[in-house]
Amino acid sequence: MLLFFSSSTTSLFLSLSKITPPLSLLRFSTMSAINLQTHAFAGNPIKPKTPKSNDAFSPNFALQTLKIHLLSNTHEPISPAFRVLPFRKGRPLAGSSGSGSNWHLGWLSLGDCKGLLADSCVKLEENSLVFLGSKSEEDSVFWAIDVSEDDKLVDELGKKYFSFVELRTLMVATDWCDPNAMADLAVAGHARALLEWHGLSRFCGHCGSTTIPMEAGRRVQCSNESCKKRIYPRVDPVVIMLVIDRENDRALLSRQSRYVPRMWSCLAGFTEPGESLEEAVRRETWEETGIEVGEVVYHSSQPWPVGPSSMPCQLMVGFFAYAKSLEINVDKDELEDAQWHSREDVKKALSFAEYEKAQKTASAKVEQICKGVKQSQNLSSDFNTESGELAPMFIPGPFAIAHHLISTWVFQGAP
C-alpha cells in the first residue's frame, strides 16, 4: 500500500502543534509514506511567468512567431521549437508506447501542425489556441488547441497508440512515483482549464458582445469599442475539510449519490462572496450535516481541473475542522449519507484499498484506449481487498487531496 503526504505539510503541522491544542498530539511517520513533492495537477513545469513583451518566450512574441512559420513554406528547424497539445471535448491527446508503460501527452510538432491545419492562422484562432508556457533550457514553447469541431483532424490524430482520453482516467492512471508523469498530468490539467474557460468566455458579461482572445489566449477582451472589458481566468475556491471530533478519535466522512459504491470522502463546498475560507468550512459543514465546527486548521491546496466544465478552474483548499457537536442531521439534497468513522475503521479502508493496483489497471485501460479498444470506466472494481473480497468502504486515491487529509489524520502518532 502507498500513502502520501508532503514533507512541507509535515513541517507546517509540527509548527502549528506548538500553538494549536488539538494538534499538540500529532506526530508524523515518514516510514509509512512516500514523499509526494506536489499534489496531482500541481507542480506544472511550464506554467508561464510574466516575461517582457520582446522576450522570445513571451505569449505575444511567441504567437506572432508561430503564425509566421505556419504561413511559411520552409521546413528548416526553428527556434524556439513549438509543441502543440490538441484537445477534443476536454480530453487531451495521449499516447502509449504499447509496452505496458505509462501514458504520455500527444504533443504535435510545428511540422505536424502545418500538415494538419491548412488554413492555419484562422483555424488556430477559431479553435482557441492558448499559450501554456515555455522551457528556455529546452528552447521550446508549448501550446494547447481545441479541435473538437474538426472531425477530419481528429481522425488523423487517432492513429495507433494515440487517442483523446478523459483527464480523470489519466489522473488515476498516472504513476505518482514518476515525476515526469506527474508533470504531464499538471500540464494537461492547466491546458484543459484554460480551454474550458475560453469556451465559457466567448461573450462579454457586461455588454453581451463577443470577445477576442488576447495575449495568446491568456485573456480575452470585449470586441465592443465602447466596452473593451478585459477578462482573465478566475479560480473558484472550494473548501474541503476533514471534520474531527474533539477527542481526535473519529472523523466525519460523507457519501454523495454520484460516488461509486462504497466510497466515502471529506465534506466540500464552494465559498460564497464576502466569506473567508474558515467561515466557508463552518457553514458548509453545518448546512450539510448539522455539525457545528470550531477550530479550523489549513492543510494544503490542490488545483482541480476535472470538475464540471461550467467551473473549469477550481482550487481545492484543504482543512482539518474540529467539531463542537456530534449529532448528525444530513441534508439529503446535498449528501446521500454522513457518518462518524473511527480511526481504526478508516485505517482499514486505507489498508485494504489497493491504490497501486488501481493505478496500474487504469494505465492498462489507457493503453487499450490508445490502441482503439473502447473501455468503460468502473473505478470501484479496482479497489478490492487483498483477499479478493470487496472492502466495506474505501477512500479516494492519492490523486485527491481528500486522501492526504484522511491519511495524515489516520497515521497521527504512528511509531
SULLIN-V385384 format. One record per pair of residues at least 12 apart in sequence whose C-alpha atoms are under 10 Angstrom apart, sorted by the first residue. I is the first residue (numbers start at 1). J is the second residue. If there is no record, write none. Layout:
BEGIN
I_J / I_J
END
This chain:
BEGIN
1_32 / 1_33 / 1_350 / 1_351 / 1_352 / 1_353 / 1_354 / 1_355 / 1_356 / 1_357 / 2_32 / 2_33 / 2_34 / 2_176 / 2_177 / 2_350 / 2_351 / 2_353 / 2_354 / 2_355 / 2_356 / 2_397 / 2_398 / 3_30 / 3_32 / 3_33 / 3_34 / 3_35 / 3_36 / 3_350 / 3_351 / 3_355 / 3_356 / 3_397 / 3_398 / 3_403 / 3_404 / 3_407 / 3_408 / 3_411 / 4_30 / 4_32 / 4_33 / 4_34 / 4_35 / 4_36 / 4_37 / 4_39 / 4_176 / 4_397 / 4_398 / 4_399 / 4_401 / 4_403 / 4_404 / 4_405 / 4_407 / 4_408 / 5_28 / 5_30 / 5_32 / 5_33 / 5_34 / 5_35 / 5_36 / 5_37 / 5_38 / 5_39 / 5_300 / 5_398 / 5_401 / 5_403 / 5_404 / 5_405 / 5_406 / 5_407 / 5_408 / 6_30 / 6_33 / 6_34 / 6_35 / 6_36 / 6_37 / 6_38 / 6_39 / 6_300 / 6_404 / 6_408 / 7_28 / 7_30 / 7_33 / 7_34 / 7_35 / 7_36 / 7_37 / 7_38 / 8_35 / 8_36 / 8_37 / 8_38 / 8_299 / 8_300 / 9_298 / 9_299 / 9_300 / 9_404 / 9_408 / 10_26 / 10_27 / 10_28 / 10_29 / 10_30 / 10_299 / 10_408 / 11_28 / 12_298 / 12_299 / 12_300 / 13_26 / 13_27 / 13_28 / 13_297 / 13_298 / 13_299 / 14_26 / 14_27 / 14_28 / 16_297 / 16_298 / 20_295 / 20_297 / 21_295 / 22_244 / 22_245 / 22_246 / 22_247 / 22_248 / 22_295 / 22_297 / 22_322 / 23_248 / 23_297 / 23_320 / 23_412 / 25_248 / 25_412 / 25_413 / 26_248 / 26_408 / 26_409 / 26_411 / 26_412 / 26_413 / 26_414 / 27_408 / 27_409 / 27_411 / 27_412 / 27_413 / 27_414 / 27_415 / 28_408 / 28_409 / 28_411 / 28_412 / 28_413 / 28_414 / 28_415 / 29_408 / 29_411 / 29_412 / 29_413 / 29_414 / 29_415 / 30_411 / 30_414 / 30_415 / 31_414 / 31_415 / 32_411 / 32_414 / 32_415 / 33_407 / 33_408 / 33_411 / 34_176 / 34_177 / 35_177 / 36_176 / 36_177 / 36_179 / 36_398 / 37_176 / 37_177 / 37_179 / 37_182 / 38_176 / 38_179 / 38_182 / 38_183 / 38_186 / 38_300 / 38_301 / 38_302 / 39_176 / 39_182 / 39_186 / 39_300 / 39_301 / 39_302 / 39_303 / 39_304 / 39_398 / 39_399 / 39_400 / 39_401 / 39_404 / 40_171 / 40_172 / 40_174 / 40_176 / 40_182 / 40_183 / 40_185 / 40_186 / 40_189 / 40_302 / 40_303 / 40_304 / 40_398 / 40_399 / 40_400 / 40_401 / 41_171 / 41_182 / 41_183 / 41_184 / 41_185 / 41_186 / 41_187 / 41_188 / 41_189 / 41_190 / 41_302 / 41_303 / 41_304 / 41_305 / 41_306 / 41_399 / 41_400 / 42_182 / 42_183 / 42_185 / 42_186 / 42_187 / 42_189 / 42_190 / 42_301 / 42_302 / 42_303 / 42_304 / 43_179 / 43_182 / 43_183 / 43_184 / 43_185 / 43_186 / 43_187 / 43_302 / 43_303 / 44_132 / 44_133 / 44_182 / 44_183 / 44_184 / 44_185 / 44_186 / 44_187 / 44_188 / 44_189 / 44_190 / 45_133 / 45_134 / 45_135 / 45_180 / 45_182 / 45_183 / 45_184 / 45_186 / 45_187 / 46_132 / 46_133 / 46_134 / 46_135 / 46_136 / 46_140 / 46_141 / 46_142 / 46_183 / 46_184 / 46_186 / 46_187 / 46_190 / 47_131 / 47_132 / 47_133 / 47_134 / 47_135 / 47_142 / 47_186 / 47_187 / 47_190 / 47_191 / 48_131 / 48_132 / 48_133 / 48_134 / 48_135 / 48_141 / 48_142 / 48_218 / 49_133 / 49_134 / 50_133 / 53_215 / 56_79 / 56_80 / 56_134 / 56_136 / 56_139 / 56_141 / 57_80 / 57_133 / 57_134 / 57_135 / 57_136 / 57_139 / 57_140 / 57_141 / 57_142 / 58_131 / 58_133 / 58_134 / 58_141 / 58_215 / 58_216 / 59_130 / 59_131 / 59_132 / 59_133 / 59_134 / 59_141 / 59_143 / 59_214 / 59_215 / 59_216 / 59_217 / 59_218 / 60_131 / 60_214 / 60_215 / 60_216 / 60_217 / 60_218 / 61_215 / 61_216 / 62_80 / 62_82 / 62_131 / 62_133 / 62_134 / 62_141 / 62_142 / 62_143 / 62_215 / 62_216 / 63_129 / 63_130 / 63_131 / 63_141 / 63_143 / 63_215 / 63_216 / 63_217 / 64_216 / 65_78 / 65_79 / 65_80 / 65_82 / 66_78 / 66_80 / 66_81 / 66_82 / 66_110 / 66_120 / 66_121 / 66_141 / 67_120 / 67_121 / 67_122 / 67_124 / 68_121 / 69_82 / 69_110 / 69_111 / 69_114 / 70_110 / 70_111 / 70_113 / 70_114 / 70_115 / 70_117 / 70_118 / 70_119 / 70_120 / 70_121 / 71_114 / 71_118 / 71_119 / 71_120 / 71_121 / 72_114 / 73_114 / 74_111 / 75_110 / 75_111 / 75_114 / 76_111 / 77_110 / 77_111 / 78_110 / 78_139 / 78_140 / 79_139 / 79_140 / 79_141 / 80_134 / 80_135 / 80_136 / 80_138 / 80_139 / 80_140 / 80_141 / 81_109 / 81_110 / 81_134 / 81_135 / 81_138 / 81_139 / 81_140 / 81_141 / 81_142 / 82_107 / 82_108 / 82_109 / 82_110 / 82_111 / 82_113 / 82_134 / 82_139 / 82_140 / 82_141 / 82_142 / 82_143 / 83_106 / 83_107 / 83_108 / 83_109 / 83_110 / 83_111 / 83_112 / 83_113 / 83_134 / 83_140 / 83_141 / 83_142 / 83_143 / 83_144 / 84_106 / 84_107 / 84_108 / 84_109 / 84_110 / 84_112 / 84_113 / 84_129 / 84_130 / 84_131 / 84_132 / 84_141 / 84_142 / 84_143 / 84_144 / 84_145 / 85_105 / 85_106 / 85_107 / 85_108 / 85_109 / 85_129 / 85_130 / 85_132 / 85_142 / 85_143 / 85_144 / 85_145 / 85_146 / 85_147 / 85_187 / 85_188 / 85_191 / 86_105 / 86_106 / 86_107 / 86_108 / 86_127 / 86_129 / 86_143 / 86_144 / 86_145 / 86_146 / 86_147 / 86_148 / 86_153 / 86_154 / 86_157 / 86_164 / 86_191 / 86_192 / 87_106 / 87_127 / 87_144 / 87_145 / 87_146 / 87_147 / 87_148 / 87_154 / 87_164 / 87_165 / 87_188 / 87_191 / 87_192 / 87_195 / 88_145 / 88_146 / 88_147 / 88_148 / 88_149 / 88_150 / 88_151 / 88_154 / 88_163 / 88_164 / 88_165 / 88_166 / 88_192 / 89_146 / 89_147 / 89_148 / 89_149 / 89_164 / 89_165 / 89_166 / 89_192 / 89_195 / 89_196 / 89_309 / 90_146 / 90_147 / 90_148 / 90_164 / 90_165 / 90_166 / 90_167 / 90_188 / 90_189 / 90_191 / 90_192 / 90_193 / 90_195 / 90_196 / 90_306 / 90_309 / 90_312 / 91_146 / 91_148 / 91_163 / 91_164 / 91_165 / 91_166 / 91_167 / 91_168 / 91_169 / 91_170 / 91_188 / 91_189 / 91_192 / 92_105 / 92_106 / 92_107 / 92_144 / 92_145 / 92_146 / 92_163 / 92_164 / 92_165 / 92_166 / 92_167 / 92_170 / 92_188 / 92_189 / 92_191 / 92_192 / 93_105 / 93_106 / 93_107 / 93_108 / 93_154 / 93_157 / 93_158 / 93_162 / 93_163 / 93_164 / 93_165 / 93_166 / 93_167 / 93_188 / 93_370 / 94_106 / 94_107 / 94_158 / 94_161 / 94_162 / 94_163 / 94_164 / 94_165 / 94_166 / 94_167 / 94_170 / 94_188 / 94_366 / 94_367 / 94_369 / 94_370 / 95_107 / 95_158 / 95_159 / 95_160 / 95_161 / 95_162 / 95_163 / 95_164 / 95_165 / 95_366 / 95_367 / 95_369 / 95_370 / 95_371 / 96_160 / 96_161 / 96_162 / 96_163 / 96_363 / 96_364 / 96_366 / 96_367 / 96_368 / 96_369 / 96_370 / 96_371 / 97_160 / 97_161 / 97_162 / 97_367 / 97_370 / 97_371 / 98_160 / 98_161 / 98_364 / 98_367 / 98_368 / 98_370 / 98_371 / 99_364 / 99_367 / 100_360 / 100_363 / 100_364 / 100_365 / 100_366 / 100_367 / 100_368 / 101_175 / 101_360 / 101_363 / 101_364 / 101_367 / 102_170 / 102_173 / 102_174 / 102_175 / 102_178 / 102_181 / 102_359 / 102_360 / 102_362 / 102_363 / 102_364 / 102_366 / 102_367 / 103_161 / 103_162 / 103_170 / 103_173 / 103_174 / 103_175 / 103_181 / 103_184 / 103_185 / 103_363 / 103_364 / 103_366 / 103_367 / 103_370 / 104_162 / 104_170 / 104_174 / 104_180 / 104_181 / 104_184 / 104_185 / 105_162 / 105_163 / 105_164 / 105_170 / 105_181 / 105_184 / 105_185 / 105_187 / 105_188 / 106_157 / 106_161 / 106_162 / 106_163 / 106_164 / 107_142 / 107_143 / 107_144 / 108_142 / 108_143 / 108_144 / 108_157 / 109_142 / 112_157 / 116_152 / 116_153 / 116_154 / 116_156 / 116_157 / 117_150 / 117_153 / 123_147 / 123_150 / 124_144 / 124_145 / 124_146 / 124_147 / 125_145 / 125_146 / 125_212 / 125_213 / 125_216 / 125_217 / 126_145 / 126_146 / 126_147 / 126_213 / 127_144 / 127_145 / 127_146 / 127_147 / 127_148 / 127_149 / 127_150 / 127_195 / 127_198 / 127_199 / 128_144 / 128_145 / 128_146 / 128_147 / 128_194 / 128_195 / 128_196 / 128_198 / 128_199 / 128_213 / 128_216 / 128_217 / 129_143 / 129_144 / 129_145 / 129_146 / 129_147 / 129_194 / 129_195 / 129_198 / 129_213 / 129_216 / 129_217 / 129_218 / 130_142 / 130_143 / 130_144 / 130_145 / 130_146 / 130_191 / 130_194 / 130_195 / 130_198 / 130_213 / 130_214 / 130_215 / 130_216 / 130_217 / 130_218 / 130_219 / 131_143 / 131_144 / 131_145 / 131_191 / 131_194 / 131_215 / 131_216 / 131_217 / 131_218 / 132_144 / 132_187 / 132_188 / 132_190 / 132_191 / 132_194 / 132_216 / 132_217 / 132_218 / 133_187 / 142_187 / 142_191 / 143_191 / 143_216 / 143_217 / 144_187 / 144_188 / 144_190 / 144_191 / 144_192 / 144_194 / 144_195 / 144_217 / 145_191 / 145_192 / 145_194 / 145_195 / 146_191 / 146_192 / 146_195 / 146_196 / 146_198 / 146_199 / 158_370 / 158_371 / 158_372 / 159_370 / 159_371 / 159_372 / 160_369 / 160_370 / 160_371 / 160_372 / 161_366 / 161_367 / 161_368 / 161_369 / 161_370 / 161_371 / 161_372 / 162_366 / 162_367 / 162_369 / 162_370 / 162_371 / 162_372 / 163_366 / 163_367 / 163_368 / 163_369 / 163_370 / 163_371 / 163_372 / 164_366 / 164_369 / 164_370 / 165_366 / 165_369 / 165_370 / 166_306 / 166_366 / 166_377 / 167_185 / 167_188 / 167_189 / 167_192 / 167_305 / 167_306 / 168_185 / 168_189 / 168_305 / 168_306 / 168_307 / 168_377 / 168_399 / 169_359 / 169_362 / 169_363 / 169_365 / 169_366 / 169_377 / 169_379 / 170_184 / 170_185 / 170_188 / 170_359 / 170_362 / 170_363 / 170_365 / 170_366 / 171_185 / 171_186 / 171_188 / 171_189 / 171_306 / 171_359 / 171_362 / 171_363 / 171_398 / 171_399 / 171_400 / 172_355 / 172_356 / 172_358 / 172_359 / 172_360 / 172_361 / 172_362 / 172_363 / 172_379 / 172_397 / 172_398 / 172_399 / 172_400 / 173_185 / 173_356 / 173_357 / 173_358 / 173_359 / 173_360 / 173_361 / 173_362 / 173_363 / 173_364 / 173_365 / 173_366 / 173_367 / 173_399 / 174_359 / 174_360 / 174_362 / 174_363 / 174_399 / 175_356 / 175_359 / 175_360 / 175_363 / 175_399 / 176_356 / 176_359 / 176_398 / 176_399 / 182_399 / 186_303 / 186_304 / 186_305 / 188_305 / 189_303 / 189_304 / 189_305 / 189_306 / 189_312 / 189_313 / 190_303 / 190_304 / 190_305 / 190_312 / 190_313 / 191_305 / 192_305 / 192_306 / 192_309 / 192_312 / 192_313 / 193_233 / 193_235 / 193_303 / 193_304 / 193_305 / 193_306 / 193_307 / 193_309 / 193_311 / 193_312 / 193_313 / 193_314 / 194_217 / 194_218 / 194_219 / 194_233 / 194_305 / 194_312 / 194_313 / 195_217 / 195_309 / 195_312 / 196_305 / 196_308 / 196_309 / 196_310 / 196_311 / 196_312 / 196_313 / 197_219 / 197_232 / 197_233 / 197_234 / 197_309 / 197_310 / 197_311 / 197_312 / 197_313 / 198_211 / 198_212 / 198_213 / 198_217 / 198_218 / 198_219 / 198_220 / 198_232 / 198_233 / 198_312 / 199_309 / 199_310 / 199_312 / 200_309 / 200_310 / 200_311 / 200_312 / 201_213 / 201_219 / 201_220 / 201_221 / 201_222 / 201_231 / 201_232 / 201_233 / 202_220 / 202_221 / 202_222 / 203_220 / 203_221 / 203_222 / 203_223 / 204_220 / 204_221 / 204_222 / 204_223 / 204_224 / 204_227 / 204_228 / 204_229 / 204_230 / 204_231 / 205_222 / 205_229 / 205_231 / 206_222 / 206_227 / 206_228 / 206_229 / 207_222 / 207_223 / 207_224 / 207_226 / 207_227 / 207_228 / 207_229 / 208_222 / 208_223 / 208_224 / 208_227 / 209_221 / 209_222 / 209_223 / 209_224 / 209_225 / 209_227 / 209_228 / 210_222 / 210_223 / 210_224 / 211_223 / 211_224 / 211_228 / 211_229 / 211_230 / 211_231 / 212_224 / 212_228 / 212_230 / 212_231 / 213_231 / 214_230 / 214_231 / 214_232 / 217_232 / 218_231 / 218_232 / 218_233 / 219_231 / 219_232 / 219_233 / 220_232 / 220_233 / 233_312 / 233_313 / 234_311 / 234_312 / 234_313 / 234_314 / 235_303 / 235_304 / 235_311 / 235_312 / 235_313 / 235_314 / 235_315 / 235_316 / 236_270 / 236_271 / 236_303 / 236_304 / 236_311 / 236_312 / 236_313 / 236_314 / 236_315 / 236_316 / 237_269 / 237_270 / 237_271 / 237_272 / 237_277 / 237_301 / 237_303 / 237_304 / 237_313 / 237_314 / 237_315 / 237_316 / 237_317 / 238_268 / 238_269 / 238_270 / 238_271 / 238_272 / 238_277 / 238_280 / 238_281 / 238_301 / 238_302 / 238_303 / 238_304 / 238_314 / 238_315 / 238_316 / 238_317 / 238_318 / 239_267 / 239_268 / 239_269 / 239_270 / 239_271 / 239_277 / 239_278 / 239_279 / 239_280 / 239_281 / 239_284 / 239_301 / 239_315 / 239_316 / 239_317 / 239_318 / 239_319 / 240_265 / 240_266 / 240_267 / 240_268 / 240_269 / 240_270 / 240_277 / 240_280 / 240_281 / 240_284 / 240_285 / 240_299 / 240_301 / 240_315 / 240_316 / 240_317 / 240_318 / 240_319 / 240_320 / 240_321 / 240_401 / 240_402 / 240_405 / 241_253 / 241_265 / 241_266 / 241_267 / 241_268 / 241_269 / 241_281 / 241_282 / 241_284 / 241_285 / 241_296 / 241_297 / 241_298 / 241_299 / 241_316 / 241_317 / 241_318 / 241_319 / 241_320 / 241_321 / 241_322 / 241_401 / 241_402 / 241_405 / 241_406 / 242_254 / 242_265 / 242_266 / 242_267 / 242_268 / 242_281 / 242_285 / 242_296 / 242_299 / 242_318 / 242_319 / 242_320 / 242_321 / 242_322 / 242_323 / 242_402 / 242_405 / 242_406 / 242_409 / 243_266 / 243_267 / 243_281 / 243_282 / 243_285 / 243_291 / 243_292 / 243_293 / 243_296 / 243_319 / 243_320 / 243_321 / 243_322 / 243_323 / 243_340 / 243_406 / 244_293 / 244_320 / 244_321 / 244_322 / 244_323 / 244_324 / 244_326 / 244_340 / 244_341 / 244_409 / 245_293 / 245_321 / 245_322 / 245_323 / 245_324 / 245_325 / 245_326 / 245_340 / 246_294 / 246_295 / 246_321 / 246_322 / 246_323 / 246_324 / 246_325 / 246_326 / 247_322 / 247_323 / 248_322 / 248_323 / 248_342 / 248_343 / 248_409 / 248_412 / 249_340 / 249_341 / 249_342 / 249_343 / 249_344 / 249_409 / 249_410 / 250_339 / 250_340 / 250_341 / 250_342 / 250_343 / 250_344 / 250_345 / 250_346 / 250_409 / 250_410 / 251_266 / 251_320 / 251_321 / 251_322 / 251_323 / 251_339 / 251_340 / 251_341 / 251_342 / 251_343 / 251_346 / 251_406 / 251_409 / 251_410 / 252_264 / 252_265 / 252_266 / 252_267 / 252_285 / 252_289 / 252_291 / 252_321 / 252_323 / 252_326 / 252_328 / 252_338 / 252_339 / 252_340 / 252_341 / 252_342 / 253_265 / 253_266 / 253_267 / 253_337 / 253_338 / 253_339 / 253_340 / 253_341 / 253_346 / 253_395 / 253_406 / 254_266 / 254_267 / 254_268 / 254_288 / 254_289 / 254_330 / 254_335 / 254_336 / 254_337 / 254_338 / 254_339 / 254_340 / 254_341 / 255_267 / 255_334 / 255_335 / 255_336 / 255_337 / 255_338 / 255_339 / 256_332 / 256_333 / 256_334 / 256_335 / 256_336 / 256_337 / 256_338 / 257_332 / 257_333 / 257_334 / 257_335 / 257_336 / 257_337 / 258_335 / 258_336 / 259_336 / 259_380 / 260_378 / 260_379 / 260_380 / 260_381 / 261_379 / 261_380 / 261_381 / 261_392 / 261_393 / 261_394 / 262_380 / 262_383 / 262_390 / 262_391 / 262_392 / 262_393 / 262_394 / 262_395 / 263_349 / 263_380 / 263_383 / 263_391 / 263_392 / 263_393 / 263_394 / 263_395 / 263_396 / 264_337 / 264_338 / 264_339 / 264_346 / 264_349 / 264_393 / 264_394 / 264_395 / 264_396 / 264_402 / 265_338 / 265_394 / 265_395 / 265_396 / 265_400 / 265_402 / 265_403 / 265_405 / 265_406 / 266_318 / 266_319 / 266_338 / 266_395 / 266_396 / 266_401 / 266_402 / 266_403 / 266_405 / 266_406 / 267_281 / 267_284 / 267_285 / 267_288 / 267_289 / 267_335 / 267_338 / 267_402 / 268_280 / 268_281 / 268_284 / 268_285 / 268_288 / 268_316 / 268_317 / 268_318 / 268_319 / 268_402 / 269_281 / 269_283 / 269_284 / 269_285 / 269_288 / 269_316 / 270_284 / 270_314 / 270_315 / 270_316 / 271_283 / 271_284 / 277_296 / 277_298 / 277_317 / 277_318 / 277_319 / 278_293 / 278_294 / 278_295 / 278_296 / 278_297 / 278_298 / 278_319 / 278_321 / 279_293 / 279_294 / 279_296 / 281_293 / 281_294 / 281_296 / 281_317 / 281_318 / 281_319 / 281_320 / 281_321 / 282_294 / 282_295 / 282_296 / 282_321 / 282_322 / 282_323 / 285_321 / 285_323 / 285_330 / 286_328 / 286_329 / 286_330 / 286_331 / 287_329 / 287_330 / 287_331 / 287_334 / 288_328 / 288_329 / 288_330 / 288_331 / 288_332 / 288_333 / 288_334 / 288_335 / 288_337 / 288_338 / 289_326 / 289_327 / 289_328 / 289_329 / 289_330 / 289_331 / 289_332 / 289_334 / 289_335 / 289_337 / 289_338 / 289_339 / 290_325 / 290_326 / 290_327 / 290_328 / 290_329 / 290_330 / 290_331 / 291_322 / 291_323 / 291_324 / 291_325 / 291_326 / 291_327 / 291_328 / 291_329 / 291_330 / 292_321 / 292_322 / 292_323 / 292_324 / 292_325 / 292_326 / 292_327 / 292_328 / 293_321 / 293_322 / 293_323 / 293_324 / 293_325 / 293_326 / 294_321 / 294_322 / 294_323 / 294_324 / 294_325 / 295_320 / 295_321 / 295_322 / 295_323 / 295_324 / 296_319 / 296_320 / 296_321 / 296_322 / 296_323 / 297_318 / 297_319 / 297_320 / 297_321 / 297_322 / 298_317 / 298_318 / 298_319 / 298_320 / 298_321 / 299_317 / 299_318 / 299_319 / 299_320 / 299_401 / 299_404 / 299_405 / 299_408 / 300_316 / 300_317 / 300_318 / 300_319 / 300_401 / 300_404 / 300_405 / 301_315 / 301_316 / 301_317 / 301_318 / 301_319 / 301_401 / 302_314 / 302_315 / 302_316 / 302_317 / 302_318 / 302_399 / 302_400 / 302_401 / 303_315 / 303_316 / 303_317 / 303_401 / 304_316 / 304_400 / 304_401 / 316_400 / 316_401 / 316_402 / 317_401 / 318_401 / 318_402 / 318_404 / 318_405 / 319_402 / 319_405 / 320_405 / 320_406 / 320_409 / 326_339 / 326_340 / 327_339 / 327_340 / 328_340 / 342_410 / 343_406 / 343_407 / 343_409 / 343_410 / 343_411 / 343_412 / 344_410 / 345_392 / 345_393 / 345_410 / 346_393 / 346_394 / 346_395 / 346_406 / 346_407 / 346_409 / 346_410 / 347_394 / 347_395 / 347_406 / 347_407 / 347_409 / 347_410 / 347_411 / 348_385 / 348_391 / 348_392 / 348_393 / 348_394 / 348_410 / 349_383 / 349_385 / 349_391 / 349_392 / 349_393 / 349_394 / 349_395 / 350_391 / 350_393 / 350_394 / 350_395 / 350_396 / 350_397 / 350_403 / 350_406 / 350_407 / 350_410 / 351_385 / 351_386 / 351_391 / 351_394 / 351_395 / 352_383 / 352_384 / 352_385 / 352_386 / 352_387 / 352_389 / 352_390 / 352_391 / 352_392 / 352_393 / 352_394 / 352_395 / 353_382 / 353_383 / 353_384 / 353_385 / 353_386 / 353_390 / 353_391 / 353_393 / 353_394 / 353_395 / 353_396 / 353_397 / 354_382 / 354_383 / 354_384 / 354_385 / 354_386 / 354_394 / 354_397 / 355_382 / 355_383 / 355_384 / 355_395 / 355_396 / 355_397 / 355_398 / 355_399 / 356_382 / 356_383 / 356_397 / 356_398 / 357_382 / 357_383 / 357_384 / 358_379 / 358_380 / 358_381 / 358_382 / 358_383 / 358_384 / 358_397 / 359_382 / 359_397 / 359_398 / 359_399 / 360_382 / 361_379 / 361_381 / 361_382 / 362_377 / 362_378 / 362_379 / 362_382 / 365_377 / 380_394 / 383_395 / 383_396 / 383_397 / 395_407
END
